[in-house]
Structure formats: structure tokens, C-alpha cells
Amino acid sequence: MSTFQSTYSKEWQRAQRKVYKLQLTEVSDFDKIDEDEDLSEAFYIIASYFEGIGVLVKENLIDIRLVSELISGVILRWWAKFGPGVIKCREAWGFPRYCVEIEYLAERVTEYGREHPELGILRRL
């Protein structure tokens, strides 16, 4: 459970509020993140955490069931909001691995949600 406790911290909650106010749809929007130290820090607190969880799931070090039941909403919300822009950045920056583990994680959570509709994971999508 300690893996998920950070999502309940004040730091995480502050970062999440800042990040979800952002409108990042174009590469230029993502480029601007680094111009504001607070926004950059908030964005990468969330993105780095999700990237790490994605690696743990991919390497079978954590069960997708746990991830899906505990934090599926924030994962799917992040990817729905920022995923299209991330994909544009990968090509523009020549960095095909940019946030690739978040995409993987969102796909796995979506898949788990389809397999377990009783959990209502995909209800809002």
C-alpha cells in the first residue's frame, strides 16, 4: 500500500490540482511547462509517478487489479486529458518513449475495466 500512499499526500493533491488546470494539447503547450518551475514540478510529480506504476505493472511487480481498483480514475483522467498532446510531443521531440508507460498503464486499466464492468472503472469515459 505504501506505493499508493503518495496519492493521498498534500503535495500530490496540490500537484494534481495544478496539473488538471493545464491545457496541454499542442507541443508548444508542453514546451511552456518548463518555463514555470511550479507547474513543471507539479506536472512531473504526477507523470513520473504514473510512469513508475506503469513499469511495475509491465514487469508484473504489481497487479493491474490493485492499480485499477485504487487509482484508475486519476490514470484515465490524466491520459484522456494529456495523451493526445503527449503523442504529438513524441514525434516533434524525437522521443518515442515520452510518457509511454503512462499510455501502457491507461491501456491496461481500460482493459481491466472492460473485463470487470461491475467495478464501473470506465463509467465516465
N, C-alpha and C positions, 0 to 999 in steps of 0.2 A: 504493500500500500504506500510505502514512502515514495515510490515513483510518481504517484498521483497527488501527493500532498502539496506539492508546489502550486498546483492549480487553485488551491484554496488560500494561498498567501496574499497579503495585501499588495505585495509587489506585482504578482501575477495579475490580480484583479485590476490594478491601476494600468498595467501594460495593456491588458485586454481592452479596457475602455478606450484607451488612446488609439489602439490599432484599428478597432472596428469603426472609428470615426473617419479613418482614412479612405480616400477614393483612389485606388491604385488600379487603373485599367490599362494604362499605356506605359511603355518603357520609360518615358520621361518622368512619369509619376514615381516609379521605383527609384530612378536616379536621384530624385529630390529627397528621398528618405534620409540619405546620409548628410544632408545639409542641416538637419535638425537633430542634435545629439539625443534629445529626449525621445523623439519619435523613432529614431534609429534603434536606440536601446530597447524600446518597447516592442518594436516590430521583431527584432531578432531574439528577444526573450521568448516570445511565442513561437516563432518559426523554428528556432533551434530546438526547443522542447519537442515540437511535433516531429522534426527530423529525427531526433533521437528515439522517440517512441516508434517511428516507422522502421528504423533499423532493428530495434528489439523485436518487433513483430516479424519482420522479414527473416531474421535469424532464428526464429522460434524460441526466443528468450522470454517472451511474454505472449500470453494467449490473446488473440484478437477478441475473444469473448469478453475478457476483462476490460480491454480498451473500449470496446463498443458499449458496454454497459455503463462505464464510468464517465467517458469523455467524448462520446460520439458526436454530440451536438456541437461542441466547440471545434472539433476537427472538420466536420462537414461544413459548418458555417465559414471557417477560415478558407477552405478550399473553394467553396462556391463564390466567395467574395473576391479572393485574390488569385485563384488558379488561372483564369484566362490571361491575366497580366503576367503571371509567372511564366507561362508558356511562351509569351511574346519575348520576355527577357532572355530566356534560354537561347533563342535564336539570335537576338540582337547582340547579346554579350558573348556569344560563342561558348556558353557554359551550360551544356546539356544536363548537368546534374543539379542545377539550381532548384532547390526545394523538391527534388524528385522523390524523396522519401515521404514527404507530406502527401504528394499525389498518390503514391502507393498506399499509404495509410488510409486516405479517403476512399480509395477504391475498395480496399479490404473491409472497411467499416460499412460501406454501401452494400457490398456483397453479403456480409453478415446480417445486415438489416433486412435484405431480401429473403435470406434463409430463415429469419426469425421475425416475421411481421408482427407477432404478438408483442414485441418489445416497443414498437412504434418509433424505431430509430429514423425511418425515412418519412415519417408523417408530414414533416414541414417542408420537405423538398419538392 
